[in-house]
Amino acid sequence: MKKLLIATAISAIFLNCEENKPIPETTPDTQTLNATKVIPENKVPFLWKGATIYFLLTDRFNNGDTSNDINFERSNETGVLRGFMGGDLQGITEKIKEGYFNKLGVNAIWFTPVVEQIHGDTDEGTGNSYGYHGYWAKDWTALDPNFGTKQDLETLVKEAHANQIRVLMDVVVNHTGPVTDEDPVWPKEWVRTSPTCENIDYETTTSCTLVENLPDIYTESNEAVALPDPLLAKWKKEGRLSTELDELQLFFERTGYPRAPRFYIIKWLTDYVNDLGIDGFRVDTVKHADEQTWAELYAQASYAFEAWKKKHPSEVLDQNPFYMVGEVYGFEISKGREYDFGDKKVDYFDYGFESLINFDLKTDAKKDYETIFKKYSRLLNTKFKDIGVVNYLTSHDDSSPFDMEREKSYKAANVLLLTPGTAQIYYGDESNRDLTIEGSVGDATLRSFMNWQEIDSIAETQELMKHWQKLGDFRKNHLAIGAGKHKRLAKKPYVFSRTYNDGDYKDKVVVGLDLPKGKKYLWVKGFFGNGTKLFDTYSQTAVEVKNGQVLLENDYSIALLELAD
């Protein structure tokens, strides 16, 4: 019923707006840019449920513009890995142009928030910190100069799209940044500053501050509020006060929403979709805000996405709707769709989310392959049939990842990229970036700078990269891997099939894992008939099915079999 309400609300938005409100013209700084490379449209349709997302910290990935490394006099000493380190939007774009993501089979990039962060520093008990991570917003309408400009973001989106890569923007609605000497608290009508969340039940999870000194937006309020004086003064100083006020007037007239705190932020965030064609949002701290907020965010983001597509028909990649994935911290696929607060259950899939981040796989990864694959195939084709989950093994704020010491890197790749569902590579998973940084406290140890030097110089790292690339490319070329149905064909050596069928599009593959060195027979009887010509993309070997088997002879422990062209 709630899905129907969301759909009805979105339809109403489009009908009302198309009849009464013109879509704003493209402004000079959002004109089409020339992308350096255009990939021919892939024959494989894009589905978020089978996508491979690369998640990176904007500040820690690649420094493409050293001139923007220090802004707002952010030069105080910080704890280890708790200051800005130079990564930026230009750095991400450089790697798109180089083909780094394409070689990994990545077809979506999620980077941490890039809106303007608090200018000051603060210590939450883990060392003096600046907002290098992007989750401490000061002004949602501007980009932080440490990350780059709006033109830099536009260039990134266009380069990504030219390479058939979707862009996920990380967004925060739940809270502002901490209060510092340079960053005053937002008005009391906008935020609560206490109590701190105890996470015992619904109220002590939503009507509270996530941590001390992280003012919580009143997302549940419908009371109109005035804009903060410091924000108005900032806009005036930057010469855009009247523009911002006029746009807000148009937004509230069009939507009929009250000028409550969450609706300002929804307007500011969906502007990036309208202006740049952002493909989706990764939404932070979902369970700490009123769930209706997410339905409203999705409705406005969908409106903005469709408006952008109408203005830029030649740049539209496909007809997928706007995508939203939520971070409901602790959500596990094995517990079903609903998140249980103890006194209340919420099904966030009824509030605009197509997918939620799944905290289960990092634990499941310790089990054998068949147990993992069978579980995820079953759940994703039953309870989660028309929705999905994003699987990960390592992340930016999970202190108990799979393989913290990076001792099982090949198994990590096999589990993450072959488990049904959307896969989230965390930057450096593919290159054994160190997660145990001496002197760091808390989640900072998970956020070291990308290990480009090791990728360029260490043979073992390069071999690991090749493994990730072969798996990632196979996954991208076969929807059956992430979005299909799993079936074991043989126990030893372990061989399984995946199939995907949707109308005229059909895909079927066979994978072998933990295979012996040398000569090996893979059982495919009942799946591929005798005489079928196959190709092992891992060893680059053409084979033919004989007596229900495929014969390979190499030293690899893995085979990735597809139908030969």
N, C-alpha and C positions, 0 to 999 in steps of 0.2 A: 504493500500500500504506500509506504514511504517513497519507494522508487517511483511510483506513479505520480506522487505529489511533486517530486523533484522534476520529473519530466514535464509535468504540466506547468510548473513554475517557469522552466526554461522556455517552453513554447510561448508562454504568455509574454515573457520578456522580449522574444524576437518579434512577435506580432505587434506589440505595442510600439516597440522602437522603430520597426520598419515603417509603420504607418505614420508616426508622428515625429520621429527624430532622425535627422540625417546622420550617417556615419561620418565622423570627423575626417577631413582630408588628411592625406599623408603630409607630415611636416618635413621641412628641408633635411633635418638630421635623421629622418627615417626613410630616405629614398633608397631604392634598390642599389646595392653595391655589387661590384663585379667579383664573383667568387673565382678562385684560382683553378678549381678543378670540379668538373661535373661527372659523376659516375652515371653510366646508363642505368635506367630503371631496372632493378633486380627482378627476375622472374618470381622470386620467393616473396609472397605478400608479407607485409610487416604486421606482427601481432605483439602487443605489449606482453601478453601472457607467455610468449616465447622469446622475449627480447633479452639482450645482454647489455646491462647498464654498467657503465664505468663511473664509480663515485670517487671524487677527489676533493681535497681541501684546496680551494682556490689559491690560498697563500703558500701552500706547501708543494705545489706540483711543478711549476716551471716559471722562471722569471724572464718574461719577454720584454720588459721595459724597466730598466734599472733606474730611470729618472723618477719613478713614482714610488720608490721604496720607503721614503719617510714623508709623512704628512702630519699636520696638526701638532708638530713638535712631540711626536710619540717616540721619545728617546730615553725614557727612564729605564733603569735596569729592571729586567723581568726574571721570573723563574725560568728554568731550562725549558726551551720550546714553548714559551708563553708570550713571545713578542712576534711582531711581523717579520717575515723572512724573505719577502720579495715576490712570491708567486702572484700571478695576475692573469687577467683575461687574455692578454696578448700571448702569454706563455701557452695557454691552452690551445689557442688558435694555431700557433706554430706547430704544435704536435698533430693537430688535425691535418694541416697542410702536408706534413711529413709522412702521413699515412700511418702514424703510430696506432691509432684506434682501429682503423680498417684492418690492419694486420692481425689485431687481436680478435677480430670478429665482433667488435663493439658496434651496436647500432643505436645507442642512446648514452648521453653524458649527463651526469648529475654532479653539479659543483655546489659547494657551500655558498650561503647567501652573500651577495655582493652589494647590498644596499649600504648606505653610509652608517658606519659604526660609531659608538661613543668615542669621543676624542681622548678621554682620560684613561687611566689604568686603575685597577682595583685588585685586591687580594681576597679570594674566596676561601683561603685556607690551604691553597695548593701552590702558592707562589704568586708574585705580582704578575698581572696579566693585562694585555690589551685585547681588543676584539678581533684578533687575527682570524678567528674561526667563522665570523660572520653572523653569529646568533645574538649579537647585542646591538640591535637597531637604535639609531638616533633619528634618522630621517628616511622613511620608506620611499620618498619620491626622488632620492638622489643615489647615485652610486658612490661608493667609497673610493676616493682617488688612489688609495693603495692597490685596489683591484683593477682600476681603469675607468674609462669613460663609457657613456651610453653608446657612443660610436664603436668603441671596442667590443661591447656586448653585441651590438648589431652585426659587426663583422664576424664574430664568433658564430652566431646563429646562422648566418648565411653560408659560411664555410662548412659548418656542420651539415646543413641541409644539402649543400652541393655534393657532399660525400655520403648522402643517405643516412645521416646520423641525426636522431632527434635530440632535443635539448630539454632537460628537466631543470627548472629553477627551484631552488630550495627556499621555502618561505616560512616566515614566523609571524603568527598573529597573536599568539598567547601572551607575549610579554615584550616590554621594551628592554633596552640595555640597562646595566646597573647605574646607580647614581654615583657620580664622582664630582670632584671640585669643578670640572669643566662641563659636566653633564647633569643639569638639575632634574629632579624628579618631575614626571608629568603630573598634571593637575589631578587632584583627588577624585574628580568626576570621571577620570579616565582609568585610573589604576588603583589597585589595593597594594599596600606594602606589607601587610601581615594578614593572617598568620602564615607561617611556612607550611607547605604541604606535608601531611603525615602519611598520605596514601593508604588510609585504613578503609575508607569507603568512598562513595561518589563525591560527597561534599568536600572531604579532606584531600581530594585529588584535584578538584576543579576550582573551588572557591578559595584559592590560596596562592602563595608565591612558590614557584618551583624550588628555589633556594632563597636564602636570606639576601636581601639587596638585589632582587630581580623583580621589579614592579610588574604586577600581573594585570593585564588588560581586562576590563569588565566585559568579557565577550557575551555574557548572559543579559546585559542591560540593553533596553530599548530607549533609554532616556537620551534626549539630544544634549550634546555637549559642544562647547566652543573649542576652537583650535587653541593649542597652547601658545602663549605669548612668545616664548623663545623660538618656536617654530615659525611663527609669523615674522618675527624680526629677522630670522635667518633667511627666509625667502625674500624679504624686502632687500636685504643686503646683497643677495645674489641676483636681484633684478627680475624675479619671477613671481612676485606676490600676486599680482593681478591675474596672471595666467593660471596659477594654481587655484585661486579662489573661483575663477570663472569655470574651470573644469569641474570643480566640486559642485558648483551650482547646477551644471548640466547633468551630472551624475545623479544627484539626489532628485532632480525634477524627473529624469527619465525612469528611475527605479521606484520612486515613491518611498524609499527607505527613510527612516528617521536618521538624524545625524548622530547616531550612537557610535561609540568608539570603534566597534568592529567594522562598521560600514565604511568609515574613512579608510581603514587599512585595506579592506577588500578592494576599494576603488584604486588605491595606490598600487597594489600588487598586480591587479588585472590590467593596468595600463601597460605593463611590460608585454603582456600577451597581445593586446590590441596593437601596440606599436611595432613589435618585433617578431611576432609569430612564435613565441615560446610554445612548445608542444605539450608541456605538462608541468605540474607542480609536485615536488616532494614536500609534504607538509610536516613541519616540526611539532613536537609536543602535542599531538592530537588529543590524547585522553585528558589533558589538563585544561581544555577549553570546552565551552558549551557546544555540544555536537551539532546543533542547528547552524552554527557558524559555518561548518564545512559544507552543508548543503547550499548555503548562500554564496560561499566562495566559489563552489563548483558552478553554480548557475551563472554567475557573472563572468567567470573565466571562460565558460563555454560560449557565452555571448560574444566576448572579446575575440575568441579564437575564430569563430565564424565570421565576425566582422573583418578580421585580418585576412582571412581566406578570400573574401569577396573583393577586397582591395588589391590582393596580390595573387590572382588566379594562376599565373604562370609559375609561382613558387610553391604551390601546394604539393606536398609529397604524396598524400593519399587522402582518403576520406575517413580516417580514424577520428573519432571525437577527441576533445580535450581529455587528457589523462591526469588522474590524481592518485598518488600513492601516499599513504599515511604512516607516520611513525607513532604507533600505539605501543609505547615501550612495554616489552614483555609479552606482546601478542604471539601466540604459538598456533600453528596450523592444526596441531593435534587436538586442540581444545575447541575447535569449531569456529564459526563466524563471529559469535558474540564475544565481547570482552567483559569479563566479570569483575565488577568493582567490589563485590561482597554483598552490597545491599541493592545493587542495580546492574542489569546487563545492557550493553549497548552494542548494536550491530552497526558498525561504522560504514559497512557497505551500503547501508540505506541512506547515507548522508553524503553521497557524491564520490566516494572512493571506489575505484575499480580494483585497487590492490592495497594490501597492507604489508609492511615489512615483517618478515617471519623470523622470529627469534629461536626457532626450533632446530634449524639445520646445523648450527654449530655444535649442538649436542648429538644430533642424529649422525653426524659425520664420523663419529667414533664407531659406528656399527658397520656391518658388511654392506657392500654395494646393493645387493638384492633387497635387503630389508629396507634400505633408504628409498630406492627407486620404486619399489612396489607400493610403499606407503604413500608417496607423493603422487604417483599416478592415480591411485585409487581415490584419494581425497580431492584432487583437482578435477577429476571426472565425475564426482558425485556432489559432495557438499559445497565445493567451490567451483562448480562447473562453468558458470557464466561470469566468474570473477577471477581473481588470482592472488598470488603472493609473490613477494620479492625475497629471494633466498640470499643469504650472505654467510660468510664464515668469519670475516673480520670487518670491523667498522671503527668509526672515529670516537665512539663513546661507550663501547662495550669492553669492559675490563677483563672479560673471560672469553676471548676468541678461540676458535679452533686453531691449534698449532701456534701458540704465542712465540715459541722458540724457532719457528720456521724449520722444523725437522721433518715435516710430512708434506712438502710442497707439491709433489706430484699427485699424491692422493687428494690434496685440497683442490687441485685443478680438476681432477676427475669427478669428484663429488659435486663441486659447485657448478661446473659447466655441463654435466650430464644428468643432474637431478631435474625432473620435470618442474616447470615453473619459471618465472623470471629470475635471471641470475644477476647478482650485483658483485662485480669485481671492485674491491677497495684498492685504491692506488698503491702499487707496490706488492700486491698479492702475487703478481706475475713475475716479480723480480726479487723476491725475498727481502724487501725493504725491512730494516730492523725495527722491531716493535719493543725492544728492551733497552731504552736509552738511559744511560747512567745519569743520575741526578734529577731526572724528571719525576714529577709527582702527578698521580692520577692519570686521566686520559691523555695528557700531553705526550706520554711515551708512545702512543699510537699514531702520533702526528708529526713524525720527522719529515724532513724534506725528501722528495723523491730521489732515489739512488741512481741518477743518470750515469755517474762515473762508473759504477759497478756494471751497469748494463753495457757500457761501451768497452769495458776492459777485462772483465772476468769471464772466462770460458764457461764455468759452471752456471753462472747467471744467464748467459746467452743460450745455453742448452735448455734451461728451464723455460726461458721465454719462448723458444721454439715449440715446446710442448703446449704451453698455453695458447700460442697462436694457432697451432694445428687443431686443437680442440675447439677454440673459439670460432675459427673459420668454418669448421664442420657444423657447429651449432647454428651459426648464422645462415648457412645454406640449407638447413633442414629444420623446418618447423616441427617435424616429428620429435626432435630431441626435447625441446622445451615445452611444446604444446600438444604433444601426441600421447598415445597410450603405450604403456610398457608391458613387455612380456618376456619372461626368461625362456631361452631356447635350449640352453645347456648349462649344467651346474659346474662341470670341470672339463676343459677350461670354461670359464664363465663367459657366456654369450647371451645377449639379449637383443630384442627387436623393439623398434618404435614405429608406430604408424600414426599418420595424421590424414584425415579426410574431411574436406569441407567443399561440397559442391563438386566442381570440376577439378579442384586442386587436391592432388593426392601425393603423399610423400611416405616413403618407407626406407628404413635403414637398419643395419645390424652393427652392433658394437661388441668387441671382445676386450675384456680386461683381465689383468693378472695372467697373461699368456706366457707360456714357456719360451725360452730362447730357442732359436733354431727352427726346425720344422714343426709346424702346428696345424691342426685341423680344427676348423670352426664349424659347428653344426648349425645348418640353416634350413634343414628339411622342414617342409610345411610352411615356410615363409618365402623363400626363393626357390623356384623350381630348377631341376637339372637343366643345364645349358644356359642358364641366366648369366650374363656377363656383368661382373661387378668391378668396382675400383676401390682399393684401400687407399684413402687419402692420406693416412698417416705415413705409410711407407712408399706411397706413390707407385703401387703395384696393381696391374690388371690381373684379374682372376676369373675363373669360370666355375660355376657350381657343378660338382660331379658327385653322384651317389649321396646327395643331400649335404655335402660338405664343401668347404673352401679350404684350399691348401695355401699356406703362406710359409715362407722360410726367411726369417730375419731375426734380429736380436731385440726387436721391440716387444714390449709387454702389452701393447694395445693395438687394436685394429678398428678402423672406422670405415665401414663398407657402405657404399652407395651404388645405385644402378649406374652402369657405365653409359656414357652418352651414346 
